[in-house]
């Protein structure tokens, strides 16, 4: 599959919404994470793009810099503690502080009933989403408190964390853990750090479009009658990270076309 083209000149939110902010975006190699990284930069943020695929995030960071943005690429595995610690340290060393983070990294589980799901697959999903989100919070929060006195974090989760799906046991359980982590961390670090979660539904990313079609009739059950676009998720994340969402913390914000309705 060809790499999607990302345009650093297209704004997802009003200009300057994130001016002066230093933010980490995990899972920034493609899809929602890449769109968010470009969109945050166009809104004035200095962005650390994080993913395991270094060649992709290096291209993204270079493109952002070519358009007068500030960006670095950090090859890291969010499920590895030393890797996460170094990710945060490098961001602070490069930009002098840490204001925000969009913890977006995740992996999909191939559909399977619990009795057909291997323990290895279960652990693979949990390692990235549950362990990864925990480790990011563990190192991002102290860095924010020590460099700026506070900040804002958005954890990217899914509506399946609150709605059971028979063939997605690992995502359902791991996403539920992100809900709990978000609420616990919001209480632990309030009022210095606002911590919220995005619960997304059917979002049409290039990696998912490569393996399935998106016929309109599949979405007739949604009030929106269509799948979402990555920019629509990134825009809500940007708002939650910005000072415009100053009273929003400990929230699970659905970006799902009305699925929860």
C-alpha positions in Angstrom: 0.0 0.0 0.0 1.3 3.4 -0.9 2.0 5.8 1.9 -0.8 8.4 2.3 0.0 12.0 1.5 -0.2 14.4 4.5 -0.5 18.1 3.9 1.0 20.4 6.6 -0.7 23.4 5.1 -4.3 22.1 5.9 -5.6 23.2 9.3 -7.8 20.9 11.3 -8.5 23.6 13.9 -8.2 27.5 14.0 -4.6 28.7 13.6 -2.6 29.3 16.8 -4.9 27.1 18.9 -1.9 25.3 20.1 0.7 28.1 19.8 3.7 27.6 22.0 2.7 24.1 23.1 5.1 21.2 23.0 3.3 18.0 22.3 4.0 14.3 21.9 1.9 12.2 19.4 2.3 8.5 19.6 1.3 6.2 16.7 2.3 9.1 14.4 3.4 7.1 11.4 0.0 7.0 9.7 -3.7 7.4 10.1 -5.1 9.5 13.0 -1.7 10.0 14.6 -0.1 11.3 11.4 -3.1 13.6 10.7 -2.9 14.9 14.3 0.8 15.6 14.2 0.4 17.6 11.0 -2.7 19.4 12.3 -1.1 20.2 15.7 1.9 21.7 14.0 -0.3 23.8 11.7 -2.0 25.1 14.9 1.4 26.3 16.3 2.6 23.3 18.3 6.1 21.9 18.4 5.5 18.2 17.8 7.4 15.0 18.7 6.2 12.3 16.3 6.6 8.9 17.9 6.2 5.4 16.3 8.1 2.2 15.7 8.5 2.9 12.0 11.2 5.5 12.1 11.4 6.0 8.3 7.8 7.2 8.1 7.9 9.6 11.0 11.2 11.0 9.8 9.6 11.9 6.5 6.6 13.5 8.3 8.8 15.5 10.6 10.9 16.7 7.7 7.8 17.8 5.8 6.5 19.7 8.8 9.9 21.5 9.2 9.9 22.4 5.5 6.7 24.4 6.1 8.1 26.3 9.0 6.9 24.0 11.7 8.9 22.5 14.5 9.0 18.7 14.7 11.2 15.8 15.6 10.8 12.1 15.0 11.4 9.6 17.8 11.5 5.9 17.0 10.0 4.2 20.1 7.9 1.4 21.3 5.3 2.6 23.8 5.1 -0.8 25.4 8.8 -0.7 26.4 9.5 1.3 29.6 13.0 2.4 28.7 11.8 3.4 25.2 9.0 5.6 26.7 11.3 7.2 29.2 13.8 8.1 26.5 10.9 9.4 24.3 9.9 11.9 27.0 13.5 12.8 27.9 14.4 13.6 24.3 11.3 15.7 23.8 12.1 17.8 26.8 15.8 18.0 25.8 14.9 19.2 22.3 12.1 21.6 23.1 12.8 22.5 26.7 9.4 21.4 28.1 6.4 19.2 27.7 2.8 20.7 27.6 0.7 18.1 25.9 0.5 14.5 24.7 -1.8 12.6 22.4 -1.4 8.9 23.4 -2.8 7.5 20.1 -0.8 4.2 19.6 -2.7 1.0 19.3 -3.1 -2.3 17.4 -6.1 -4.2 16.1 -7.1 -7.7 16.9 -8.2 -10.0 14.2 -11.9 -10.9 14.9 -12.1 -14.0 17.0 -14.4 -15.3 19.8 -12.7 -15.6 23.2 -12.3 -19.4 22.8 -10.5 -18.9 19.5 -8.2 -16.1 20.7 -4.7 -17.0 21.7 -3.1 -15.8 24.9 -0.3 -14.4 22.7 -2.7 -12.3 20.7 -4.5 -11.1 23.9 -1.2 -10.0 25.4 -0.1 -8.3 22.1 -3.1 -6.0 22.2 -2.8 -5.3 25.9 0.9 -4.7 25.6 0.4 -1.7 23.3 -2.9 -0.2 24.4 -3.0 -0.9 28.2 0.7 -1.1 29.1 1.6 1.6 26.5 -1.0 4.1 27.8 0.1 3.4 31.4 3.8 3.9 30.6 3.1 7.1 28.7 1.2 8.6 31.6 3.9 7.4 34.0 6.6 9.5 32.3 4.6 12.3 30.7 2.9 13.5 33.8 6.1 14.1 35.9 7.7 15.8 32.9 4.8 18.2 32.5 4.7 19.0 36.2 8.5 19.7 36.4 8.8 21.7 33.1 5.6 23.7 32.9 3.8 23.0 36.1 1.0 21.2 34.3 -0.5 20.3 31.0 -3.0 18.3 29.1 -3.2 14.7 27.9 -5.6 12.9 25.6 -5.7 9.1 25.5 -7.1 7.6 22.3 -9.5 4.8 23.1 -12.5 3.2 21.5 -16.2 2.9 22.1 -15.7 -0.9 22.4 -14.3 -0.2 25.9 -17.9 0.3 27.0 -19.8 -1.7 24.4 -19.1 -5.5 24.1 -18.2 -7.0 20.8 -18.3 -10.8 20.7 -15.3 -11.1 18.4 -13.1 -8.4 19.9 -12.4 -9.5 23.5 -8.9 -8.0 23.7 -9.8 -4.6 22.3 -12.9 -4.4 24.6 -11.0 -5.3 27.7 -7.9 -3.2 26.9 -9.9 -0.2 25.9 -11.9 -0.5 29.2 -8.6 -0.3 31.0 -7.8 3.0 29.3 -11.1 4.4 30.6 -10.0 3.5 34.1 -6.5 4.8 33.6 -7.8 8.1 32.3 -10.1 8.7 35.2 -7.6 7.6 37.8 -4.8 9.8 36.4 -7.2 12.8 36.1 -7.8 12.5 39.8 -4.2 11.9 40.6 -2.9 15.0 38.7 -5.8 17.4 38.9 -5.7 20.4 38.8 -2.2 20.5 37.3 -2.8 18.1 34.3 -6.1 17.7 32.5 -6.5 14.1 31.2 -9.2 13.0 28.9 -10.0 10.1 26.6 -11.3 10.0 23.0 -13.6 7.0 22.4 -13.8 6.6 18.7 -16.0 4.5 16.5 -15.7 3.6 12.9 -12.9 5.8 11.5 -11.8 5.5 7.9 -8.0 5.3 8.0 -5.9 4.3 5.1 -4.7 1.1 6.8 -8.3 0.0 7.4 -9.5 1.1 3.9 -6.8 -1.2 2.5 -8.4 -4.3 3.9 -12.1 -3.5 3.7 -14.7 -1.4 1.8 -16.9 1.3 3.4 -20.3 0.8 1.8 -22.7 3.5 3.0 -25.4 0.9 3.9 -23.1 -0.5 6.6 -23.5 2.8 8.5 -27.2 3.3 8.4 -27.4 2.5 12.1 -25.4 5.6 12.9 -27.0 9.0 13.2 -24.1 10.3 11.1 -24.7 7.6 8.4 -21.0 7.4 7.5 -17.6 6.5 9.0 -15.5 9.2 10.5 -12.4 10.8 9.0 -9.0 11.0 10.9 -9.1 14.8 10.8 -12.4 14.8 12.7 -10.8 12.8 15.5 -7.6 14.9 15.4 -9.7 18.1 15.7 -11.4 17.0 18.9 -8.0 15.9 20.3 -6.6 19.4 19.5 -9.4 21.1 21.3 -9.0 18.9 24.4 -5.3 19.6 24.5 -5.8 23.4 24.0 -6.6 26.0 26.7 -10.2 26.2 25.2 -11.0 23.0 27.1 -9.7 24.3 30.4 -12.6 22.8 32.5 -12.5 19.4 30.7 -10.8 16.6 32.6 -11.5 13.0 33.4 -14.0 12.9 30.5 -14.6 10.1 28.0 -15.4 12.1 24.8 -17.1 10.0 22.1 -16.1 10.7 18.4 -18.3 8.0 16.9 -21.0 9.5 14.7 -23.6 8.8 17.4 -22.8 5.2 18.0 -23.3 5.6 21.7 -26.7 7.2 21.1 
